[in-house]
């Protein structure tokens, strides 16, 4: 950490104030982003086995979207609410990492 300016950061614990230095690992971490309800993301890495929907299709709540195989288990991903399929970002046979955006949804006017 030569020739690097370090800056102390204030924080409080049970009404007592402290100062600390942040580690490089903490400073370079991926910031948390509040996920959108209209994004269907993978919560585990796996392989797409089957896709049941098409772009532009209106899908009802509870209907199957796709099957994601992970650790020799087939996980059926279902529609969380009634919406239109805006974009499908995966294809059958594709291996995806955790937190991959698989399907984008858009609201429908009822």
Gaussian input, Z-matrix of N, CA and C with variables (Angstrom, degrees):
# hf/3-21g

backbone

0 1
 N
 C     1     B1
 C     2     B2     1     A1
 N     3     B3     2     A2     1     D1
 C     4     B4     3     A3     2     D2
 C     5     B5     4     A4     3     D3
 N     6     B6     5     A5     4     D4
 C     7     B7     6     A6     5     D5
 C     8     B8     7     A7     6     D6
 N     9     B9     8     A8     7     D7
 C    10    B10     9     A9     8     D8
 C    11    B11    10    A10     9     D9
 N    12    B12    11    A11    10    D10
 C    13    B13    12    A12    11    D11
 C    14    B14    13    A13    12    D12
 N    15    B15    14    A14    13    D13
 C    16    B16    15    A15    14    D14
 C    17    B17    16    A16    15    D15
 N    18    B18    17    A17    16    D16
 C    19    B19    18    A18    17    D17
 C    20    B20    19    A19    18    D18
 N    21    B21    20    A20    19    D19
 C    22    B22    21    A21    20    D20
 C    23    B23    22    A22    21    D21
 N    24    B24    23    A23    22    D22
 C    25    B25    24    A24    23    D23
 C    26    B26    25    A25    24    D24
 N    27    B27    26    A26    25    D25
 C    28    B28    27    A27    26    D26
 C    29    B29    28    A28    27    D27
 N    30    B30    29    A29    28    D28
 C    31    B31    30    A30    29    D29
 C    32    B32    31    A31    30    D30
 N    33    B33    32    A32    31    D31
 C    34    B34    33    A33    32    D32
 C    35    B35    34    A34    33    D33
 N    36    B36    35    A35    34    D34
 C    37    B37    36    A36    35    D35
 C    38    B38    37    A37    36    D36
 N    39    B39    38    A38    37    D37
 C    40    B40    39    A39    38    D38
 C    41    B41    40    A40    39    D39
 N    42    B42    41    A41    40    D40
 C    43    B43    42    A42    41    D41
 C    44    B44    43    A43    42    D42
 N    45    B45    44    A44    43    D43
 C    46    B46    45    A45    44    D44
 C    47    B47    46    A46    45    D45
 N    48    B48    47    A47    46    D46
 C    49    B49    48    A48    47    D47
 C    50    B50    49    A49    48    D48
 N    51    B51    50    A50    49    D49
 C    52    B52    51    A51    50    D50
 C    53    B53    52    A52    51    D51
 N    54    B54    53    A53    52    D52
 C    55    B55    54    A54    53    D53
 C    56    B56    55    A55    54    D54
 N    57    B57    56    A56    55    D55
 C    58    B58    57    A57    56    D56
 C    59    B59    58    A58    57    D57
 N    60    B60    59    A59    58    D58
 C    61    B61    60    A60    59    D59
 C    62    B62    61    A61    60    D60
 N    63    B63    62    A62    61    D61
 C    64    B64    63    A63    62    D62
 C    65    B65    64    A64    63    D63
 N    66    B66    65    A65    64    D64
 C    67    B67    66    A66    65    D65
 C    68    B68    67    A67    66    D66
 N    69    B69    68    A68    67    D67
 C    70    B70    69    A69    68    D68
 C    71    B71    70    A70    69    D69
 N    72    B72    71    A71    70    D70
 C    73    B73    72    A72    71    D71
 C    74    B74    73    A73    72    D72
 N    75    B75    74    A74    73    D73
 C    76    B76    75    A75    74    D74
 C    77    B77    76    A76    75    D75
 N    78    B78    77    A77    76    D76
 C    79    B79    78    A78    77    D77
 C    80    B80    79    A79    78    D78
 N    81    B81    80    A80    79    D79
 C    82    B82    81    A81    80    D80
 C    83    B83    82    A82    81    D81
 N    84    B84    83    A83    82    D82
 C    85    B85    84    A84    83    D83
 C    86    B86    85    A85    84    D84
 N    87    B87    86    A86    85    D85
 C    88    B88    87    A87    86    D86
 C    89    B89    88    A88    87    D87
 N    90    B90    89    A89    88    D88
 C    91    B91    90    A90    89    D89
 C    92    B92    91    A91    90    D90
 N    93    B93    92    A92    91    D91
 C    94    B94    93    A93    92    D92
 C    95    B95    94    A94    93    D93
 N    96    B96    95    A95    94    D94
 C    97    B97    96    A96    95    D95
 C    98    B98    97    A97    96    D96
 N    99    B99    98    A98    97    D97
 C   100   B100    99    A99    98    D98
 C   101   B101   100   A100    99    D99
 N   102   B102   101   A101   100   D100
 C   103   B103   102   A102   101   D101
 C   104   B104   103   A103   102   D102
 N   105   B105   104   A104   103   D103
 C   106   B106   105   A105   104   D104
 C   107   B107   106   A106   105   D105
 N   108   B108   107   A107   106   D106
 C   109   B109   108   A108   107   D107
 C   110   B110   109   A109   108   D108
 N   111   B111   110   A110   109   D109
 C   112   B112   111   A111   110   D110
 C   113   B113   112   A112   111   D111
 N   114   B114   113   A113   112   D112
 C   115   B115   114   A114   113   D113
 C   116   B116   115   A115   114   D114
 N   117   B117   116   A116   115   D115
 C   118   B118   117   A117   116   D116
 C   119   B119   118   A118   117   D117
 N   120   B120   119   A119   118   D118
 C   121   B121   120   A120   119   D119
 C   122   B122   121   A121   120   D120
 N   123   B123   122   A122   121   D121
 C   124   B124   123   A123   122   D122
 C   125   B125   124   A124   123   D123
 N   126   B126   125   A125   124   D124
 C   127   B127   126   A126   125   D125
 C   128   B128   127   A127   126   D126
 N   129   B129   128   A128   127   D127
 C   130   B130   129   A129   128   D128
 C   131   B131   130   A130   129   D129
 N   132   B132   131   A131   130   D130
 C   133   B133   132   A132   131   D131
 C   134   B134   133   A133   132   D132
 N   135   B135   134   A134   133   D133
 C   136   B136   135   A135   134   D134
 C   137   B137   136   A136   135   D135
 N   138   B138   137   A137   136   D136
 C   139   B139   138   A138   137   D137
 C   140   B140   139   A139   138   D138
 N   141   B141   140   A140   139   D139
 C   142   B142   141   A141   140   D140
 C   143   B143   142   A142   141   D141
 N   144   B144   143   A143   142   D142
 C   145   B145   144   A144   143   D143
 C   146   B146   145   A145   144   D144
 N   147   B147   146   A146   145   D145
 C   148   B148   147   A147   146   D146
 C   149   B149   148   A148   147   D147
 N   150   B150   149   A149   148   D148
 C   151   B151   150   A150   149   D149
 C   152   B152   151   A151   150   D150
 N   153   B153   152   A152   151   D151
 C   154   B154   153   A153   152   D152
 C   155   B155   154   A154   153   D153
 N   156   B156   155   A155   154   D154
 C   157   B157   156   A156   155   D155
 C   158   B158   157   A157   156   D156
 N   159   B159   158   A158   157   D157
 C   160   B160   159   A159   158   D158
 C   161   B161   160   A160   159   D159
 N   162   B162   161   A161   160   D160
 C   163   B163   162   A162   161   D161
 C   164   B164   163   A163   162   D162
 N   165   B165   164   A164   163   D163
 C   166   B166   165   A165   164   D164
 C   167   B167   166   A166   165   D165
 N   168   B168   167   A167   166   D166
 C   169   B169   168   A168   167   D167
 C   170   B170   169   A169   168   D168
 N   171   B171   170   A170   169   D169
 C   172   B172   171   A171   170   D170
 C   173   B173   172   A172   171   D171
 N   174   B174   173   A173   172   D172
 C   175   B175   174   A174   173   D173
 C   176   B176   175   A175   174   D174
 N   177   B177   176   A176   175   D175
 C   178   B178   177   A177   176   D176
 C   179   B179   178   A178   177   D177
 N   180   B180   179   A179   178   D178
 C   181   B181   180   A180   179   D179
 C   182   B182   181   A181   180   D180
 N   183   B183   182   A182   181   D181
 C   184   B184   183   A183   182   D182
 C   185   B185   184   A184   183   D183
 N   186   B186   185   A185   184   D184
 C   187   B187   186   A186   185   D185
 C   188   B188   187   A187   186   D186
 N   189   B189   188   A188   187   D187
 C   190   B190   189   A189   188   D188
 C   191   B191   190   A190   189   D189
 N   192   B192   191   A191   190   D190
 C   193   B193   192   A192   191   D191
 C   194   B194   193   A193   192   D192
 N   195   B195   194   A194   193   D193
 C   196   B196   195   A195   194   D194
 C   197   B197   196   A196   195   D195
 N   198   B198   197   A197   196   D196
 C   199   B199   198   A198   197   D197
 C   200   B200   199   A199   198   D198
 N   201   B201   200   A200   199   D199
 C   202   B202   201   A201   200   D200
 C   203   B203   202   A202   201   D201
 N   204   B204   203   A203   202   D202
 C   205   B205   204   A204   203   D203
 C   206   B206   205   A205   204   D204
 N   207   B207   206   A206   205   D205
 C   208   B208   207   A207   206   D206
 C   209   B209   208   A208   207   D207
 N   210   B210   209   A209   208   D208
 C   211   B211   210   A210   209   D209
 C   212   B212   211   A211   210   D210
 N   213   B213   212   A212   211   D211
 C   214   B214   213   A213   212   D212
 C   215   B215   214   A214   213   D213
 N   216   B216   215   A215   214   D214
 C   217   B217   216   A216   215   D215
 C   218   B218   217   A217   216   D216
 N   219   B219   218   A218   217   D217
 C   220   B220   219   A219   218   D218
 C   221   B221   220   A220   219   D219
 N   222   B222   221   A221   220   D220
 C   223   B223   222   A222   221   D221
 C   224   B224   223   A223   222   D222
 N   225   B225   224   A224   223   D223
 C   226   B226   225   A225   224   D224
 C   227   B227   226   A226   225   D225
 N   228   B228   227   A227   226   D226
 C   229   B229   228   A228   227   D227
 C   230   B230   229   A229   228   D228
 N   231   B231   230   A230   229   D229
 C   232   B232   231   A231   230   D230
 C   233   B233   232   A232   231   D231
 N   234   B234   233   A233   232   D232
 C   235   B235   234   A234   233   D233
 C   236   B236   235   A235   234   D234
 N   237   B237   236   A236   235   D235
 C   238   B238   237   A237   236   D236
 C   239   B239   238   A238   237   D237
 N   240   B240   239   A239   238   D238
 C   241   B241   240   A240   239   D239
 C   242   B242   241   A241   240   D240
 N   243   B243   242   A242   241   D241
 C   244   B244   243   A243   242   D242
 C   245   B245   244   A244   243   D243
 N   246   B246   245   A245   244   D244
 C   247   B247   246   A246   245   D245
 C   248   B248   247   A247   246   D246
 N   249   B249   248   A248   247   D247
 C   250   B250   249   A249   248   D248
 C   251   B251   250   A250   249   D249
 N   252   B252   251   A251   250   D250
 C   253   B253   252   A252   251   D251
 C   254   B254   253   A253   252   D252
 N   255   B255   254   A254   253   D253
 C   256   B256   255   A255   254   D254
 C   257   B257   256   A256   255   D255
 N   258   B258   257   A257   256   D256
 C   259   B259   258   A258   257   D257
 C   260   B260   259   A259   258   D258
 N   261   B261   260   A260   259   D259
 C   262   B262   261   A261   260   D260
 C   263   B263   262   A262   261   D261
 N   264   B264   263   A263   262   D262
 C   265   B265   264   A264   263   D263
 C   266   B266   265   A265   264   D264
 N   267   B267   266   A266   265   D265
 C   268   B268   267   A267   266   D266
 C   269   B269   268   A268   267   D267
 N   270   B270   269   A269   268   D268
 C   271   B271   270   A270   269   D269
 C   272   B272   271   A271   270   D270
 N   273   B273   272   A272   271   D271
 C   274   B274   273   A273   272   D272
 C   275   B275   274   A274   273   D273
 N   276   B276   275   A275   274   D274
 C   277   B277   276   A276   275   D275
 C   278   B278   277   A277   276   D276
 N   279   B279   278   A278   277   D277
 C   280   B280   279   A279   278   D278
 C   281   B281   280   A280   279   D279
 N   282   B282   281   A281   280   D280
 C   283   B283   282   A282   281   D281
 C   284   B284   283   A283   282   D282
 N   285   B285   284   A284   283   D283
 C   286   B286   285   A285   284   D284
 C   287   B287   286   A286   285   D285
 N   288   B288   287   A287   286   D286
 C   289   B289   288   A288   287   D287
 C   290   B290   289   A289   288   D288
 N   291   B291   290   A290   289   D289
 C   292   B292   291   A291   290   D290
 C   293   B293   292   A292   291   D291
 N   294   B294   293   A293   292   D292
 C   295   B295   294   A294   293   D293
 C   296   B296   295   A295   294   D294
 N   297   B297   296   A296   295   D295
 C   298   B298   297   A297   296   D296
 C   299   B299   298   A298   297   D297
 N   300   B300   299   A299   298   D298
 C   301   B301   300   A300   299   D299
 C   302   B302   301   A301   300   D300
 N   303   B303   302   A302   301   D301
 C   304   B304   303   A303   302   D302
 C   305   B305   304   A304   303   D303
 N   306   B306   305   A305   304   D304
 C   307   B307   306   A306   305   D305
 C   308   B308   307   A307   306   D306
 N   309   B309   308   A308   307   D307
 C   310   B310   309   A309   308   D308
 C   311   B311   310   A310   309   D309
 N   312   B312   311   A311   310   D310
 C   313   B313   312   A312   311   D311
 C   314   B314   313   A313   312   D312
 N   315   B315   314   A314   313   D313
 C   316   B316   315   A315   314   D314
 C   317   B317   316   A316   315   D315
 N   318   B318   317   A317   316   D316
 C   319   B319   318   A318   317   D317
 C   320   B320   319   A319   318   D318
 N   321   B321   320   A320   319   D319
 C   322   B322   321   A321   320   D320
 C   323   B323   322   A322   321   D321
 N   324   B324   323   A323   322   D322
 C   325   B325   324   A324   323   D323
 C   326   B326   325   A325   324   D324
 N   327   B327   326   A326   325   D325
 C   328   B328   327   A327   326   D326
 C   329   B329   328   A328   327   D327

   B1=1.4446
   B2=1.5315
   B3=1.2979
   B4=1.4546
   B5=1.5214
   B6=1.2952
   B7=1.4646
   B8=1.5240
   B9=1.3009
   B10=1.4547
   B11=1.5119
   B12=1.3133
   B13=1.4550
   B14=1.5183
   B15=1.3083
   B16=1.4472
   B17=1.5225
   B18=1.3006
   B19=1.4546
   B20=1.5217
   B21=1.3161
   B22=1.4573
   B23=1.5204
   B24=1.3290
   B25=1.4538
   B26=1.5184
   B27=1.3395
   B28=1.4577
   B29=1.5215
   B30=1.3160
   B31=1.4590
   B32=1.5119
   B33=1.3340
   B34=1.4619
   B35=1.5206
   B36=1.3315
   B37=1.4601
   B38=1.5212
   B39=1.3143
   B40=1.4702
   B41=1.5331
   B42=1.3055
   B43=1.4715
   B44=1.5265
   B45=1.3236
   B46=1.4678
   B47=1.5143
   B48=1.3104
   B49=1.4512
   B50=1.5196
   B51=1.3329
   B52=1.4574
   B53=1.5210
   B54=1.3265
   B55=1.4599
   B56=1.5104
   B57=1.3266
   B58=1.4577
   B59=1.5184
   B60=1.3261
   B61=1.4632
   B62=1.5309
   B63=1.3147
   B64=1.4547
   B65=1.5236
   B66=1.3238
   B67=1.4595
   B68=1.5278
   B69=1.3368
   B70=1.4656
   B71=1.5291
   B72=1.3322
   B73=1.4649
   B74=1.5247
   B75=1.3341
   B76=1.4594
   B77=1.5331
   B78=1.3301
   B79=1.4588
   B80=1.5311
   B81=1.3387
   B82=1.4629
   B83=1.5242
   B84=1.3230
   B85=1.4580
   B86=1.5225
   B87=1.3252
   B88=1.4590
   B89=1.5231
   B90=1.3216
   B91=1.4714
   B92=1.5258
   B93=1.3168
   B94=1.4550
   B95=1.5176
   B96=1.3126
   B97=1.4598
   B98=1.5245
   B99=1.3091
   B100=1.4595
   B101=1.5230
   B102=1.3362
   B103=1.4614
   B104=1.5229
   B105=1.3153
   B106=1.4588
   B107=1.5252
   B108=1.3067
   B109=1.4661
   B110=1.5241
   B111=1.3223
   B112=1.4555
   B113=1.5269
   B114=1.3314
   B115=1.4590
   B116=1.5215
   B117=1.3230
   B118=1.4614
   B119=1.5249
   B120=1.3393
   B121=1.4593
   B122=1.5217
   B123=1.3296
   B124=1.4631
   B125=1.5252
   B126=1.3136
   B127=1.4688
   B128=1.5218
   B129=1.3555
   B130=1.4556
   B131=1.5280
   B132=1.3357
   B133=1.4652
   B134=1.5201
   B135=1.3174
   B136=1.4556
   B137=1.5171
   B138=1.3330
   B139=1.4644
   B140=1.5237
   B141=1.3246
   B142=1.4636
   B143=1.5340
   B144=1.3327
   B145=1.4683
   B146=1.5200
   B147=1.3270
   B148=1.4620
   B149=1.5291
   B150=1.3286
   B151=1.4681
   B152=1.5275
   B153=1.3359
   B154=1.4621
   B155=1.5259
   B156=1.3294
   B157=1.4630
   B158=1.5239
   B159=1.3389
   B160=1.4617
   B161=1.5280
   B162=1.3196
   B163=1.4626
   B164=1.5237
   B165=1.3315
   B166=1.4575
   B167=1.5219
   B168=1.3166
   B169=1.4611
   B170=1.5298
   B171=1.3260
   B172=1.4582
   B173=1.5275
   B174=1.3408
   B175=1.4642
   B176=1.5255
   B177=1.3146
   B178=1.4707
   B179=1.5232
   B180=1.3125
   B181=1.4607
   B182=1.5275
   B183=1.3272
   B184=1.4599
   B185=1.5162
   B186=1.3312
   B187=1.4671
   B188=1.5336
   B189=1.3346
   B190=1.4677
   B191=1.5258
   B192=1.3308
   B193=1.4636
   B194=1.5178
   B195=1.3369
   B196=1.4601
   B197=1.5214
   B198=1.3163
   B199=1.4673
   B200=1.5246
   B201=1.3319
   B202=1.4537
   B203=1.5292
   B204=1.3313
   B205=1.4603
   B206=1.5199
   B207=1.3238
   B208=1.4665
   B209=1.5203
   B210=1.3121
   B211=1.4649
   B212=1.5329
   B213=1.3477
   B214=1.4664
   B215=1.5302
   B216=1.3225
   B217=1.4628
   B218=1.5235
   B219=1.3129
   B220=1.4520
   B221=1.5273
   B222=1.3357
   B223=1.4642
   B224=1.5262
   B225=1.3173
   B226=1.4650
   B227=1.5201
   B228=1.3186
   B229=1.4660
   B230=1.5209
   B231=1.3393
   B232=1.4591
   B233=1.5207
   B234=1.3025
   B235=1.4641
   B236=1.5318
   B237=1.3412
   B238=1.4637
   B239=1.5310
   B240=1.3263
   B241=1.4696
   B242=1.5273
   B243=1.3078
   B244=1.4662
   B245=1.5278
   B246=1.3377
   B247=1.4669
   B248=1.5249
   B249=1.3343
   B250=1.4713
   B251=1.5313
   B252=1.3251
   B253=1.4648
   B254=1.5289
   B255=1.3070
   B256=1.4665
   B257=1.5241
   B258=1.3569
   B259=1.4639
   B260=1.5203
   B261=1.3233
   B262=1.4603
   B263=1.5256
   B264=1.3323
   B265=1.4614
   B266=1.5285
   B267=1.3316
   B268=1.4654
   B269=1.5258
   B270=1.3214
   B271=1.4618
   B272=1.5189
   B273=1.3127
   B274=1.4675
   B275=1.5296
   B276=1.3423
   B277=1.4657
   B278=1.5142
   B279=1.3162
   B280=1.4670
   B281=1.5218
   B282=1.3419
   B283=1.4693
   B284=1.5278
   B285=1.3199
   B286=1.4627
   B287=1.5260
   B288=1.3296
   B289=1.4586
   B290=1.5299
   B291=1.3101
   B292=1.4655
   B293=1.5253
   B294=1.3047
   B295=1.4708
   B296=1.5290
   B297=1.3334
   B298=1.4667
   B299=1.5236
   B300=1.3177
   B301=1.4653
   B302=1.5266
   B303=1.3347
   B304=1.4609
   B305=1.5236
   B306=1.3251
   B307=1.4650
   B308=1.5265
   B309=1.3270
   B310=1.4685
   B311=1.5234
   B312=1.3204
   B313=1.4686
   B314=1.5256
   B315=1.3256
   B316=1.4663
   B317=1.5251
   B318=1.2944
   B319=1.4615
   B320=1.5240
   B321=1.3149
   B322=1.4647
   B323=1.5234
   B324=1.3227
   B325=1.4700
   B326=1.5206
   B327=1.3084
   B328=1.4710
   B329=1.5016
   A1=110.10
   A2=115.04
   A3=119.53
   A4=110.55
   A5=116.17
   A6=123.91
   A7=113.57
   A8=117.65
   A9=121.43
   A10=109.09
   A11=116.24
   A12=119.27
   A13=108.96
   A14=116.44
   A15=120.62
   A16=108.90
   A17=114.99
   A18=120.01
   A19=109.39
   A20=116.22
   A21=120.54
   A22=109.64
   A23=115.88
   A24=122.99
   A25=108.06
   A26=116.81
   A27=121.29
   A28=110.78
   A29=116.57
   A30=121.66
   A31=108.35
   A32=116.54
   A33=121.07
   A34=109.73
   A35=115.06
   A36=122.06
   A37=106.57
   A38=116.79
   A39=123.73
   A40=112.16
   A41=114.48
   A42=123.87
   A43=113.87
   A44=119.38
   A45=121.30
   A46=108.46
   A47=117.26
   A48=121.90
   A49=110.51
   A50=115.36
   A51=122.56
   A52=108.91
   A53=116.38
   A54=122.76
   A55=107.16
   A56=116.03
   A57=120.54
   A58=109.74
   A59=115.86
   A60=121.95
   A61=107.55
   A62=116.29
   A63=120.62
   A64=109.61
   A65=117.14
   A66=120.95
   A67=109.83
   A68=116.43
   A69=121.26
   A70=110.31
   A71=116.42
   A72=120.69
   A73=110.18
   A74=117.05
   A75=121.17
   A76=110.49
   A77=117.24
   A78=120.63
   A79=111.89
   A80=117.60
   A81=121.39
   A82=113.60
   A83=117.66
   A84=120.92
   A85=110.77
   A86=114.31
   A87=120.39
   A88=107.44
   A89=118.26
   A90=119.47
   A91=111.46
   A92=116.76
   A93=121.74
   A94=109.26
   A95=116.00
   A96=122.25
   A97=107.82
   A98=116.50
   A99=120.82
   A100=108.46
   A101=118.87
   A102=120.15
   A103=112.28
   A104=115.45
   A105=121.20
   A106=109.41
   A107=117.06
   A108=121.63
   A109=110.57
   A110=117.99
   A111=122.76
   A112=112.69
   A113=118.39
   A114=122.90
   A115=109.29
   A116=117.33
   A117=122.39
   A118=106.43
   A119=116.61
   A120=121.77
   A121=110.42
   A122=114.83
   A123=119.24
   A124=108.31
   A125=116.55
   A126=119.49
   A127=110.91
   A128=116.03
   A129=122.12
   A130=108.25
   A131=117.76
   A132=118.69
   A133=110.16
   A134=117.07
   A135=119.43
   A136=112.25
   A137=115.34
   A138=123.09
   A139=109.32
   A140=116.32
   A141=121.60
   A142=107.81
   A143=116.94
   A144=121.25
   A145=112.46
   A146=116.05
   A147=119.41
   A148=109.27
   A149=115.67
   A150=121.51
   A151=106.85
   A152=116.82
   A153=121.93
   A154=114.02
   A155=118.75
   A156=121.41
   A157=111.06
   A158=115.87
   A159=122.51
   A160=108.68
   A161=116.17
   A162=120.91
   A163=109.80
   A164=116.25
   A165=122.28
   A166=113.92
   A167=116.76
   A168=121.64
   A169=111.07
   A170=117.68
   A171=122.17
   A172=107.00
   A173=115.69
   A174=121.03
   A175=108.63
   A176=115.75
   A177=121.30
   A178=111.27
   A179=115.88
   A180=123.22
   A181=110.89
   A182=116.66
   A183=122.15
   A184=114.75
   A185=117.63
   A186=120.61
   A187=109.51
   A188=118.23
   A189=119.98
   A190=111.65
   A191=116.58
   A192=122.11
   A193=110.68
   A194=115.93
   A195=120.49
   A196=110.22
   A197=115.33
   A198=121.12
   A199=107.63
   A200=115.50
   A201=123.61
   A202=107.57
   A203=116.74
   A204=120.73
   A205=108.81
   A206=115.42
   A207=121.51
   A208=108.17
   A209=116.99
   A210=122.86
   A211=111.30
   A212=116.45
   A213=124.61
   A214=113.43
   A215=116.52
   A216=120.91
   A217=108.73
   A218=116.17
   A219=120.89
   A220=109.01
   A221=115.07
   A222=121.74
   A223=109.08
   A224=115.80
   A225=121.67
   A226=107.78
   A227=116.40
   A228=121.90
   A229=107.46
   A230=116.08
   A231=121.28
   A232=111.76
   A233=114.89
   A234=122.59
   A235=109.43
   A236=117.71
   A237=119.92
   A238=113.60
   A239=117.36
   A240=123.04
   A241=107.57
   A242=117.78
   A243=120.90
   A244=109.62
   A245=115.81
   A246=121.68
   A247=109.10
   A248=115.21
   A249=121.85
   A250=108.46
   A251=115.34
   A252=121.01
   A253=107.44
   A254=116.60
   A255=121.62
   A256=110.14
   A257=116.19
   A258=119.67
   A259=109.49
   A260=115.88
   A261=121.83
   A262=107.08
   A263=116.25
   A264=121.77
   A265=113.51
   A266=117.94
   A267=121.23
   A268=109.04
   A269=115.84
   A270=121.39
   A271=108.50
   A272=116.74
   A273=121.72
   A274=109.25
   A275=115.11
   A276=121.72
   A277=114.28
   A278=117.88
   A279=121.49
   A280=110.79
   A281=116.09
   A282=121.39
   A283=107.14
   A284=117.00
   A285=121.03
   A286=110.65
   A287=117.67
   A288=120.86
   A289=110.80
   A290=115.47
   A291=121.78
   A292=109.48
   A293=116.94
   A294=124.78
   A295=114.22
   A296=118.16
   A297=121.00
   A298=109.34
   A299=116.11
   A300=121.13
   A301=107.54
   A302=116.40
   A303=120.66
   A304=111.85
   A305=116.80
   A306=121.08
   A307=109.37
   A308=115.72
   A309=122.01
   A310=107.52
   A311=115.96
   A312=122.25
   A313=109.91
   A314=115.03
   A315=119.69
   A316=108.97
   A317=114.02
   A318=121.03
   A319=110.19
   A320=114.85
   A321=119.27
   A322=108.70
   A323=115.53
   A324=120.40
   A325=107.91
   A326=116.41
   A327=119.56
   A328=111.30
   D1=34.10
   D2=179.67
   D3=-71.79
   D4=146.40
   D5=177.76
   D6=55.66
   D7=19.24
   D8=177.27
   D9=-107.33
   D10=132.75
   D11=178.92
   D12=-82.77
   D13=121.94
   D14=177.48
   D15=-98.07
   D16=143.95
   D17=-177.32
   D18=-124.99
   D19=131.01
   D20=177.62
   D21=-78.14
   D22=143.34
   D23=-179.29
   D24=-117.24
   D25=135.20
   D26=178.99
   D27=-82.69
   D28=142.77
   D29=171.31
   D30=-151.60
   D31=157.83
   D32=-177.36
   D33=-124.86
   D34=140.36
   D35=175.53
   D36=-130.41
   D37=121.05
   D38=-177.44
   D39=41.21
   D40=56.20
   D41=174.28
   D42=68.95
   D43=7.83
   D44=173.17
   D45=-106.37
   D46=137.45
   D47=-177.45
   D48=-99.80
   D49=140.30
   D50=179.96
   D51=-134.09
   D52=166.18
   D53=172.40
   D54=-126.09
   D55=144.28
   D56=179.42
   D57=-148.40
   D58=163.66
   D59=172.88
   D60=-99.44
   D61=141.56
   D62=178.35
   D63=-88.88
   D64=139.72
   D65=178.57
   D66=-76.75
   D67=160.58
   D68=176.89
   D69=-61.35
   D70=-40.08
   D71=179.80
   D72=-59.05
   D73=-43.65
   D74=179.64
   D75=-66.75
   D76=-42.98
   D77=-178.45
   D78=-66.22
   D79=-31.07
   D80=-177.26
   D81=-94.59
   D82=6.03
   D83=-177.78
   D84=-65.34
   D85=156.16
   D86=176.30
   D87=-75.78
   D88=121.89
   D89=-178.46
   D90=-67.22
   D91=145.05
   D92=178.40
   D93=-74.75
   D94=136.23
   D95=178.20
   D96=-123.65
   D97=131.54
   D98=178.84
   D99=-65.62
   D100=117.14
   D101=-176.48
   D102=-67.64
   D103=146.09
   D104=178.17
   D105=-80.87
   D106=143.25
   D107=176.68
   D108=-67.40
   D109=-17.34
   D110=-178.02
   D111=-93.55
   D112=7.39
   D113=176.80
   D114=-114.52
   D115=125.22
   D116=175.40
   D117=-98.18
   D118=109.81
   D119=-177.51
   D120=-111.53
   D121=154.40
   D122=176.54
   D123=-79.22
   D124=134.26
   D125=178.31
   D126=-94.86
   D127=-9.77
   D128=176.18
   D129=-141.41
   D130=155.18
   D131=175.41
   D132=-72.78
   D133=151.39
   D134=179.56
   D135=179.55
   D136=-167.71
   D137=-178.48
   D138=-120.89
   D139=135.55
   D140=178.24
   D141=-77.20
   D142=119.78
   D143=-179.78
   D144=-95.87
   D145=-37.05
   D146=-174.99
   D147=-155.53
   D148=143.00
   D149=176.11
   D150=-121.66
   D151=127.60
   D152=-174.64
   D153=-99.13
   D154=-8.57
   D155=-173.38
   D156=-121.74
   D157=167.68
   D158=177.31
   D159=-127.29
   D160=155.79
   D161=177.51
   D162=-61.63
   D163=139.36
   D164=179.32
   D165=88.95
   D166=-12.01
   D167=-178.37
   D168=-77.85
   D169=140.41
   D170=173.89
   D171=-90.34
   D172=124.62
   D173=-175.04
   D174=-119.32
   D175=134.22
   D176=-178.72
   D177=-81.54
   D178=153.79
   D179=178.35
   D180=-53.74
   D181=133.13
   D182=177.59
   D183=90.53
   D184=-11.67
   D185=179.45
   D186=-71.52
   D187=147.16
   D188=179.87
   D189=-70.88
   D190=137.91
   D191=176.60
   D192=-99.51
   D193=-50.55
   D194=-177.62
   D195=-162.06
   D196=170.95
   D197=174.31
   D198=-117.08
   D199=126.51
   D200=179.29
   D201=-113.51
   D202=116.28
   D203=179.05
   D204=-90.12
   D205=127.10
   D206=178.73
   D207=-143.95
   D208=130.86
   D209=178.93
   D210=52.48
   D211=44.25
   D212=178.39
   D213=64.11
   D214=16.84
   D215=176.10
   D216=-116.76
   D217=139.38
   D218=177.81
   D219=-95.66
   D220=116.19
   D221=-178.59
   D222=-101.28
   D223=120.02
   D224=179.64
   D225=-88.02
   D226=116.67
   D227=179.10
   D228=-92.88
   D229=123.16
   D230=-176.51
   D231=-110.16
   D232=159.21
   D233=179.70
   D234=-69.26
   D235=125.87
   D236=-178.08
   D237=-75.09
   D238=-26.53
   D239=179.86
   D240=-161.04
   D241=165.32
   D242=-179.51
   D243=-71.63
   D244=126.04
   D245=-178.76
   D246=-163.44
   D247=174.79
   D248=177.92
   D249=-98.35
   D250=142.69
   D251=175.97
   D252=-77.46
   D253=112.11
   D254=-178.61
   D255=-82.02
   D256=-48.35
   D257=-176.94
   D258=-154.59
   D259=139.33
   D260=174.65
   D261=-107.94
   D262=119.12
   D263=-174.36
   D264=-99.33
   D265=6.38
   D266=-178.96
   D267=-128.69
   D268=167.74
   D269=176.12
   D270=-141.18
   D271=161.22
   D272=-178.66
   D273=-60.48
   D274=133.64
   D275=179.61
   D276=92.21
   D277=-9.02
   D278=-177.88
   D279=-77.54
   D280=131.25
   D281=174.42
   D282=-90.40
   D283=127.68
   D284=-176.66
   D285=-122.62
   D286=147.45
   D287=175.76
   D288=-82.78
   D289=172.37
   D290=175.47
   D291=-60.01
   D292=147.37
   D293=178.11
   D294=67.64
   D295=20.71
   D296=175.97
   D297=-75.71
   D298=139.65
   D299=176.15
   D300=-80.16
   D301=108.08
   D302=-176.21
   D303=-88.53
   D304=-49.57
   D305=-176.46
   D306=-137.57
   D307=137.74
   D308=175.24
   D309=-106.39
   D310=135.95
   D311=-179.59
   D312=-111.93
   D313=161.57
   D314=172.15
   D315=-137.61
   D316=148.77
   D317=-178.54
   D318=-67.15
   D319=148.06
   D320=176.73
   D321=-114.50
   D322=145.01
   D323=177.08
   D324=-82.42
   D325=125.89
   D326=-178.07
   D327=-100.56

